[in-house]
């Protein structure tokens, strides 16, 4: 993934930032066996072993992203708060999940919700 960050001042009190990301992608590998196996192999060892495989299953196919942020600090809003403007542009957004990925995401969500209830 490549990115570029640039900034510049347009006028007093206004700052602009631009971030461009090329080839942003998110992928998920699913495990076919229990993360804690009977032979003592832990889940981290499984993750390391699976990282050497080439079968990336994309949740978000590679996409180019351009985001710009403008901050106007000279605004006269409540308590001299800054005014923000954010623009994001995505090219060719493709999301996909298979049944195993969705199931494991839901298991993780359920686990995190259960942990919050125990606090």
N, C-alpha and C positions, 0 to 999 in steps of 0.2 A: 504494500500500500504506500503510495506516495502522497505527500501533502505539502502545501505551500501556505505560509502565513505572511501576510503583508499588512502594514498599517500606515496610516497617514492622517494628518490633521487637515480638515477642510477649512474650518474657521474657528475662532476662539471658542473654547468650550465644547467643541464637537470632535469626537474621535471615531474613526472607522477602522474596522478589522475585517479581513477577508481570509477564509480558510477554504482551500480546495483539496479534496481527497480524491485520488484516482484509484479505482479498484477496491473499494471498501466491500468486504464480504464477511458474512457470519455463517459458520457451519457447525454442525452438531454430529458427533459420532455416537451411535447407540451401542450399548454393551449387550451381548447375547447371553451373558451369564451374570450371576450375582456378583456385585463388586467385592464381596468378602467371600472368597472360596474356601473350600474345606482344606486345601493344601497350604493355607497360611498366606497366600498371595494377597496383598492389600490392594485397595482401589487405586492408590497412587501408582503402583507398579503396573496396573492394567492401563492407566492413562498414558504412562511413558511408553509402554509397548505399543499401544494403539497409535501413538503420534508418529510412528515410523511407517504406518500404512499410508497408501495414496488414495484411499476411497473417501474423499471429502463429500459429505452430503450437505448441500447448501440449504440454509434457512433463508438467507438473503444472497442471491446471486451477485457477482461483482457489479458494482454500480459506482458512478462518479457523483460526488457530492460537492456542492459549492454553497458555503454559508457566509453571510455577511452580517456584521453587527455594527450598528451606529449608536453612539452614546452622546446625548446632548446634555452636558453637565451644567449648562447655563440656564436650564429651564427653571421656571418659577413655580414649581409644583409644591405640594405639601412638604414642608421641612427641607426645601431645596433639593428634593429627590431628583435623581437623573432620569431622563427620558430615554427609553431603549426602543430600538427598531431592529428586528431580526428577520432576515430573509434566507430561506433554504431552497435550493434547487437540486432535484434528483433527476438523473437521466436513466431511464429504463429500469424502473423498480420491479423486481420479481421476487416474491416470497413463496416458499413452498415448504410443506411439512409432510412427512409420511406418518403412518399410524404409530410406529415405534417412537419417533421423535416427540409427537404430541403426547403420547402416554408418559414418557419419561419427564417431559416438561410439567405435566400435571402432577406427577408424583412429587417432583421437587417443590412445586407450589404448595401442595398439600403438606409436605414436611415442614416448609418454612412457616406456614400458617399455624401448624400444631406447635412449633417451637415458640411462637409468639404467645400462644395461649398459656404455655407453661411458665412464662415469666411472671 
